[in-house]
Amino acid sequence: MENSGIVLDRWAREQVEMRLGYARRLARRLRVVKPLLRDMGIMWSPWMGRIMLYYYYPEKLEGAESWVRQLAEILVACEQFEAYSNQRRGRDYYARQRESLSEAFAYLNALQDEGLLSPSVVGTLRALAAEGRFDTLLEEAKGQRLSRGERLLLRQCHKG
């Protein structure tokens, strides 16, 4: 990592552990949650866990049915879109000082370029945002009303 110009400080180590440890933390949590789901009549299937791991471990979906991968992409796209709009998460988790919808869409485009998200999932998220379907969610994530500029950006975001 240092050869790539990444300083291995405390924050970088925490990020690596967070990502590598995600599967272990999820497995621990699922041991508690699965019986509760069963009590509610919800049948757990292994694909459910794999879609939850997709962002950090996309290889776990190699050979999966296309609908499973698409659910994973939808989960990742929506989570990342919200994360890039959430002020508290931005500060605490991503070390950002300011949230930006344009950066959120740029990140979704980057995930599409990397092959993690398909054009249909990104396009659908953009179309729904343009329709105003996420306005309330985004205001909650931001902790304030959307500005006029943000609303304009959202209404035009389907243009890519």
Backbone bond lengths (Angstrom), bond angles and torsions (degrees), N, CA, C in turn:
res aa  C-N    CA-C-N  psi(-1)  N-CA   C-N-CA  omega(-1)  CA-C   N-CA-C  phi
1 M - - - 1.435 - - 1.525 111.11 -
2 E 1.329 115.54 -40.87 1.455 118.51 179.37 1.521 111.34 -62.64
3 N 1.345 117.39 -35.07 1.461 121.22 177.04 1.519 111.82 -63.33
4 S 1.332 116.76 -23.43 1.468 121.89 177.89 1.514 112.07 -90.44
5 G 1.336 116.73 4.21 1.459 120.43 178.39 1.521 114.03 87.87
6 I 1.323 117.21 13.21 1.463 121.07 179.36 1.514 108.71 -96.29
7 V 1.308 115.53 119.72 1.459 121.31 179.37 1.525 108.23 -75.09
8 L 1.324 116.65 126.58 1.460 120.83 -179.61 1.528 110.59 -89.06
9 D 1.321 114.91 66.44 1.456 120.08 177.25 1.534 109.59 -89.19
10 R 1.327 116.82 -175.44 1.462 122.11 -178.37 1.530 111.37 -57.96
11 W 1.331 117.13 -43.64 1.456 121.22 -177.86 1.531 110.63 -63.83
12 A 1.330 117.51 -43.88 1.469 121.28 179.69 1.519 110.34 -62.89
13 R 1.332 117.43 -41.58 1.470 120.33 178.34 1.528 111.25 -63.17
14 E 1.332 116.29 -40.58 1.469 120.22 177.66 1.526 111.16 -61.94
15 Q 1.335 116.64 -39.91 1.461 120.55 179.74 1.527 111.36 -64.95
16 V 1.331 116.67 -42.21 1.459 120.85 179.06 1.526 109.49 -64.27
17 E 1.318 117.67 -46.52 1.463 120.92 179.53 1.519 111.01 -62.71
18 M 1.329 116.71 -40.66 1.459 120.11 179.72 1.524 109.91 -58.97
19 R 1.314 116.68 -45.65 1.455 120.14 -177.24 1.528 111.79 -72.36
20 L 1.313 117.01 -43.71 1.460 120.04 179.86 1.520 111.60 -69.68
21 G 1.312 116.74 -31.88 1.453 120.86 -177.58 1.511 114.50 -86.72
22 Y 1.329 118.00 -3.09 1.464 120.67 -175.59 1.528 111.92 -60.17
23 A 1.311 118.20 -43.88 1.467 121.29 -178.83 1.524 110.72 -63.47
24 R 1.321 117.01 -40.75 1.470 119.97 178.63 1.521 111.33 -65.67
25 R 1.341 117.12 -42.94 1.467 120.14 179.30 1.526 111.04 -65.96
26 L 1.323 116.73 -39.78 1.462 120.39 178.14 1.527 110.26 -63.30
27 A 1.310 117.58 -44.85 1.470 120.84 179.86 1.527 110.96 -60.27
28 R 1.338 117.06 -42.46 1.475 120.26 177.68 1.519 110.77 -61.50
29 R 1.325 116.38 -43.83 1.469 120.72 -178.52 1.522 111.14 -67.68
30 L 1.315 116.55 -39.05 1.464 119.77 180.00 1.533 112.22 -66.02
31 R 1.333 117.40 -30.78 1.473 119.58 176.29 1.529 110.39 -60.14
32 V 1.327 117.11 -32.55 1.463 121.54 178.29 1.531 110.98 -81.57
33 V 1.322 116.73 -40.34 1.459 122.01 -171.96 1.527 113.59 -79.71
34 K 1.317 118.47 -36.64 1.470 120.58 -175.60 1.534 113.04 -55.22
35 P 1.336 119.79 -45.35 1.470 118.34 177.89 1.539 112.48 -62.46
36 L 1.315 116.94 -34.27 1.463 120.20 177.64 1.525 110.44 -67.28
37 L 1.311 116.59 -41.03 1.465 120.41 176.52 1.531 110.38 -62.26
38 R 1.318 116.01 -44.08 1.464 120.36 179.34 1.534 110.37 -60.04
39 D 1.328 116.45 -40.67 1.464 120.64 177.85 1.528 112.02 -63.41
40 M 1.318 117.18 -26.92 1.469 121.54 177.80 1.529 111.79 -88.77
41 G 1.325 116.31 1.38 1.455 120.10 178.90 1.517 113.97 84.62
42 I 1.321 117.49 16.34 1.462 121.82 179.80 1.521 108.53 -98.35
43 M 1.312 115.02 121.23 1.460 120.24 179.49 1.537 109.20 -86.71
44 W 1.311 115.98 124.76 1.465 121.47 178.34 1.514 109.28 -84.45
45 S 1.323 115.93 135.52 1.460 122.09 175.57 1.519 108.64 -121.59
46 P 1.325 118.21 146.63 1.465 120.84 -178.24 1.531 114.23 -55.89
47 W 1.334 118.41 -32.24 1.467 119.62 -179.88 1.526 111.12 -60.67
48 M 1.324 117.55 -27.47 1.467 120.47 -179.00 1.534 110.92 -62.49
49 G 1.308 116.21 -43.71 1.459 119.95 177.73 1.517 112.35 -67.40
50 R 1.330 115.98 -38.06 1.473 119.12 -179.60 1.523 111.54 -64.84
51 I 1.341 118.13 -37.29 1.466 117.41 179.00 1.524 110.77 -70.07
52 M 1.332 116.38 -28.63 1.466 119.26 177.96 1.531 111.61 -70.06
53 L 1.314 116.81 -24.29 1.469 122.04 -179.10 1.524 113.42 -94.72
54 Y 1.327 117.34 -4.32 1.455 121.73 -170.10 1.524 114.13 -55.87
55 Y 1.312 119.23 -42.57 1.464 121.92 -176.40 1.534 110.99 -58.61
56 Y 1.323 117.24 -43.94 1.460 121.00 -178.21 1.523 113.26 -89.88
57 Y 1.327 116.89 -26.74 1.465 121.54 -174.98 1.534 110.74 -134.24
58 P 1.328 118.72 65.42 1.475 120.13 -177.47 1.531 113.12 -60.48
59 E 1.313 116.87 -24.83 1.460 120.26 -179.65 1.530 112.24 -63.09
60 K 1.316 118.03 -20.55 1.466 121.13 179.17 1.531 112.14 -67.00
61 L 1.336 117.06 -13.86 1.458 120.01 179.06 1.529 112.99 -104.53
62 E 1.325 116.88 8.54 1.462 119.07 176.58 1.520 108.37 -61.96
63 G 1.311 116.03 127.49 1.457 121.28 179.99 1.524 114.14 83.18
64 A 1.321 117.69 -0.21 1.473 120.58 178.88 1.524 109.69 -73.45
65 E 1.315 115.70 158.53 1.455 119.89 176.42 1.530 109.18 -62.78
66 S 1.321 115.93 151.62 1.466 120.37 -174.49 1.526 112.15 -61.22
67 W 1.326 118.45 -34.81 1.462 120.13 -179.40 1.526 111.50 -67.65
68 V 1.334 117.65 -30.85 1.467 120.99 177.77 1.524 109.25 -68.59
69 R 1.327 116.08 -45.66 1.470 119.45 178.37 1.526 110.41 -62.18
70 Q 1.330 117.22 -40.66 1.463 119.27 -178.96 1.531 110.97 -65.34
71 L 1.315 117.96 -38.60 1.467 119.85 175.49 1.530 110.46 -61.56
72 A 1.328 115.83 -41.27 1.466 119.90 178.41 1.526 110.63 -62.49
73 E 1.327 116.67 -42.94 1.464 120.38 178.73 1.525 111.00 -63.14
74 I 1.313 116.81 -41.70 1.468 120.40 179.24 1.525 110.00 -62.12
75 L 1.330 116.30 -44.12 1.466 120.23 178.63 1.525 110.81 -59.98
76 V 1.321 116.99 -47.43 1.472 121.20 -179.45 1.531 110.48 -63.96
77 A 1.318 117.44 -46.27 1.465 120.25 -177.88 1.522 111.38 -61.44
78 C 1.313 116.89 -46.10 1.470 120.03 -178.72 1.524 111.20 -68.09
79 E 1.330 117.03 -41.36 1.463 120.02 -179.86 1.520 110.90 -64.56
80 Q 1.320 117.29 -43.51 1.463 119.92 -179.16 1.528 111.14 -69.60
81 F 1.309 117.33 -36.63 1.460 120.85 177.06 1.527 109.92 -61.77
82 E 1.318 116.77 -44.58 1.471 120.50 177.86 1.520 110.50 -67.10
83 A 1.324 116.97 -43.14 1.467 120.43 -177.12 1.523 112.05 -60.66
84 Y 1.330 116.65 -36.77 1.459 120.02 179.75 1.522 112.30 -76.00
85 S 1.321 116.66 -3.98 1.455 120.83 179.41 1.517 112.13 -113.16
86 N 1.310 117.70 -6.24 1.455 122.47 -173.60 1.519 110.10 -93.61
87 Q 1.325 116.09 112.58 1.462 119.96 -175.11 1.524 112.85 -62.50
88 R 1.330 117.22 -45.25 1.460 119.14 -177.95 1.524 111.13 -65.40
89 R 1.318 117.02 -46.16 1.466 119.89 178.05 1.517 110.94 -63.54
90 G 1.324 116.39 -36.07 1.453 119.95 179.12 1.517 112.25 -59.87
91 R 1.311 115.20 -43.37 1.467 119.98 179.32 1.527 111.74 -73.30
92 D 1.336 116.50 -49.48 1.459 120.99 -172.35 1.523 113.47 -75.29
93 Y 1.312 116.18 -41.59 1.456 120.70 -168.47 1.520 111.95 -100.67
94 Y 1.314 116.65 -37.90 1.460 120.54 -174.54 1.525 113.96 -107.61
95 A 1.329 117.49 -3.23 1.469 122.85 -179.97 1.527 112.03 57.69
96 R 1.342 116.14 37.40 1.462 120.98 176.09 1.520 108.70 -99.32
97 Q 1.304 114.95 149.64 1.457 120.36 178.27 1.524 112.22 -94.49
98 R 1.321 116.64 -20.92 1.457 120.82 -173.53 1.522 109.22 -150.02
99 E 1.316 116.20 142.09 1.457 120.73 179.55 1.526 109.49 -97.67
100 S 1.311 115.87 149.66 1.456 120.07 -176.86 1.525 109.77 -145.91
101 L 1.332 116.01 124.63 1.453 119.89 176.92 1.526 111.59 -64.40
102 S 1.325 116.42 -36.22 1.463 117.87 178.99 1.531 110.56 -64.58
103 E 1.340 117.54 -36.76 1.465 120.33 176.00 1.529 110.72 -68.13
104 A 1.337 116.85 -34.90 1.471 120.12 177.28 1.521 109.94 -61.16
105 F 1.321 116.74 -47.05 1.468 119.39 179.63 1.520 111.22 -68.10
106 A 1.322 117.49 -35.11 1.466 120.02 177.07 1.531 110.10 -63.62
107 Y 1.334 116.62 -38.94 1.465 119.78 179.00 1.530 110.79 -67.57
108 L 1.330 117.02 -41.16 1.461 119.50 176.42 1.529 110.49 -60.76
109 N 1.329 116.92 -40.22 1.471 120.35 176.81 1.530 110.90 -63.02
110 A 1.339 116.38 -39.16 1.465 119.71 178.56 1.529 110.63 -64.77
111 L 1.333 116.97 -40.84 1.468 120.08 177.43 1.524 110.88 -64.81
112 Q 1.321 116.32 -33.04 1.467 120.48 175.67 1.526 109.39 -68.54
113 D 1.324 117.40 -44.93 1.467 121.10 178.91 1.531 111.60 -59.84
114 E 1.348 116.13 -33.95 1.468 120.81 179.24 1.532 112.25 -77.75
115 G 1.331 116.64 -10.74 1.453 120.46 -179.34 1.516 114.48 89.10
116 L 1.316 117.46 3.63 1.460 120.54 179.01 1.527 111.16 -75.72
117 L 1.338 116.38 -32.65 1.462 121.88 177.50 1.524 108.98 -119.83
118 S 1.318 115.93 143.64 1.459 120.44 178.61 1.526 110.06 -87.54
119 P 1.324 117.24 156.39 1.464 119.94 176.28 1.535 112.58 -57.81
120 S 1.327 117.86 -33.89 1.470 118.78 -179.01 1.526 111.68 -67.40
121 V 1.325 118.16 -38.06 1.470 120.59 179.01 1.524 110.11 -69.45
122 V 1.320 117.59 -46.74 1.473 120.20 179.40 1.528 110.06 -63.79
123 G 1.317 117.06 -42.10 1.466 120.68 179.13 1.512 112.38 -63.07
124 T 1.322 116.95 -39.99 1.466 120.64 178.71 1.524 110.60 -66.82
125 L 1.328 117.20 -42.43 1.468 119.61 177.98 1.527 110.05 -61.94
126 R 1.311 117.14 -42.79 1.467 120.71 177.99 1.538 110.78 -61.78
127 A 1.329 117.14 -43.56 1.467 120.63 -179.36 1.528 110.88 -63.89
128 L 1.322 117.04 -42.34 1.468 120.39 178.82 1.523 111.29 -65.80
129 A 1.335 116.52 -38.90 1.464 119.83 176.88 1.522 110.45 -64.06
130 A 1.323 116.37 -39.61 1.475 120.66 179.31 1.525 111.50 -64.94
131 E 1.333 116.65 -30.44 1.461 121.00 177.93 1.528 112.30 -78.22
132 G 1.329 117.52 -8.88 1.464 120.54 -179.50 1.510 114.18 90.43
133 R 1.332 117.06 9.14 1.464 120.83 -175.76 1.526 113.96 -65.51
134 F 1.338 117.63 -21.83 1.456 120.55 -177.08 1.525 112.93 -107.04
135 D 1.311 118.44 3.17 1.464 120.91 -174.76 1.530 112.56 -54.58
136 T 1.321 117.38 -49.05 1.464 120.57 -177.87 1.524 110.92 -64.26
137 L 1.316 116.58 -44.34 1.464 120.76 178.11 1.529 111.06 -59.29
138 L 1.318 115.99 -44.63 1.468 119.91 -179.07 1.527 111.32 -65.80
139 E 1.317 117.71 -38.56 1.466 120.14 177.38 1.528 110.86 -64.21
140 E 1.319 116.47 -39.37 1.466 119.58 176.27 1.522 110.73 -64.90
141 A 1.314 117.10 -42.17 1.463 121.20 -179.63 1.522 111.15 -65.64
142 K 1.326 116.83 -38.89 1.460 121.45 -179.48 1.516 112.23 -77.34
143 G 1.330 115.86 -25.19 1.465 119.15 -176.03 1.517 112.35 79.31
144 Q 1.318 116.94 17.24 1.472 121.58 179.40 1.522 109.13 -164.31
145 R 1.314 115.15 168.14 1.466 120.10 179.20 1.525 110.29 -67.97
146 L 1.309 115.94 151.23 1.462 120.78 175.06 1.523 108.79 -68.33
147 S 1.306 115.76 140.37 1.463 119.93 176.91 1.531 109.30 -75.42
148 R 1.307 115.70 167.07 1.475 120.46 176.98 1.536 110.12 -59.32
149 G 1.321 116.59 -41.49 1.465 121.02 179.63 1.521 111.97 -64.44
150 E 1.342 116.34 -39.78 1.467 119.70 178.74 1.529 110.88 -66.19
151 R 1.328 116.18 -41.21 1.474 119.18 177.98 1.530 110.45 -62.88
152 L 1.316 116.22 -40.81 1.464 120.09 178.87 1.527 110.24 -63.26
153 L 1.310 116.33 -45.35 1.468 120.55 178.48 1.526 109.95 -59.26
154 L 1.331 117.98 -44.54 1.454 120.86 179.70 1.523 111.97 -62.96
155 R 1.318 117.11 -41.11 1.465 120.30 -177.83 1.526 111.80 -68.27
156 Q 1.321 115.57 -23.81 1.462 119.80 -178.95 1.530 112.90 -102.48
157 C 1.324 117.87 -0.60 1.466 120.37 -171.83 1.519 113.50 -68.70
158 H 1.311 118.94 -18.88 1.457 120.29 178.92 1.517 111.79 -68.38
159 K 1.310 116.27 -13.79 1.465 120.47 178.86 1.515 111.98 -79.06
160 G 1.348 114.94 -10.00 1.462 119.28 174.73 1.480 113.48 84.06
